[in-house]
Amino acid sequence: MTKKFEFYGKNIEEAIEVGLKELNCSKEDVELKVLDEGTKGLFGLMGAKPARVRLTVRDDKNNNEIKKEIDFNLASKTVKEYLFRSKSFK
């Protein structure tokens, strides 16, 4: 089963970099699809839209360890975000 993740950045390069770092993968370990190139907006201030990419972890036998680490990293990130949101809305 392949896993697909979406990442955002100021530009395409930053979105890819964020995704690879988050997934702890190299470019060879993922398939890349640019979903939105983003825009800088008016004078770089108003109407800016982030770039959005989809990274799909390749389903190779060698990637089993990477998938386990991804699952752990995303699970711990989700718990941290939940705790942060819970505290900020009380």
C-alpha positions in Angstrom: 0.0 0.0 0.0 1.5 3.3 -1.0 1.2 6.3 1.3 0.5 9.8 -0.1 1.2 13.0 1.8 0.6 16.7 0.9 3.0 19.4 1.9 3.0 23.2 1.6 5.7 25.9 1.3 6.3 29.4 0.0 7.4 27.8 -3.3 7.7 24.3 -4.8 11.2 23.7 -3.6 10.4 24.6 0.0 7.3 22.3 -0.1 9.4 19.4 -1.3 12.1 20.1 1.2 9.5 20.2 4.1 8.0 16.9 2.9 11.3 15.1 2.5 12.4 16.2 5.9 9.1 15.3 7.6 9.1 11.9 5.9 12.8 11.4 6.5 13.2 10.3 2.9 15.4 11.3 -0.1 14.0 12.2 -3.5 14.7 8.7 -4.7 12.4 7.3 -2.1 9.3 9.2 -3.2 7.2 10.1 -6.3 6.5 13.8 -6.6 3.5 15.6 -8.0 3.1 19.3 -8.0 -0.5 20.1 -7.1 -0.3 23.9 -7.0 2.6 26.2 -7.8 1.3 28.9 -5.4 1.4 32.6 -5.9 3.2 35.5 -4.3 0.1 37.7 -4.2 -0.1 41.4 -4.6 3.3 42.9 -3.7 4.0 39.8 -1.8 1.5 40.7 0.8 -2.1 40.1 -0.1 -3.5 37.0 -1.8 -0.4 34.9 -1.4 -1.1 31.2 -1.9 1.4 28.5 -0.8 2.7 25.9 -3.2 1.4 22.4 -2.6 3.0 19.1 -3.5 2.1 15.4 -3.0 4.8 13.0 -2.1 4.1 9.3 -2.4 6.5 6.9 -0.6 7.5 4.2 -3.1 6.3 0.8 -2.1 9.6 -1.0 -2.2 10.7 -3.7 0.2 13.6 -1.5 1.3 11.1 1.2 2.4 9.5 -0.8 5.2 11.7 0.9 7.8 10.9 4.3 6.4 7.2 3.6 6.5 7.3 2.6 10.2 9.2 5.8 11.0 6.8 7.9 9.0 3.8 6.3 10.9 5.5 7.1 14.2 6.5 10.6 13.3 3.0 11.5 12.0 1.3 9.9 14.9 3.5 11.9 17.4 2.9 15.1 15.4 -0.8 14.5 15.4 -0.8 14.0 19.2 1.3 17.2 19.7 -1.1 19.2 17.5 -4.1 17.8 19.4 -2.6 18.8 22.7 -1.7 22.3 21.4 -5.2 22.9 20.1 -6.8 21.6 23.3 -4.7 23.9 25.4 -5.2 27.0 23.2 -9.0 26.8 23.1 -9.5 26.4 26.9 
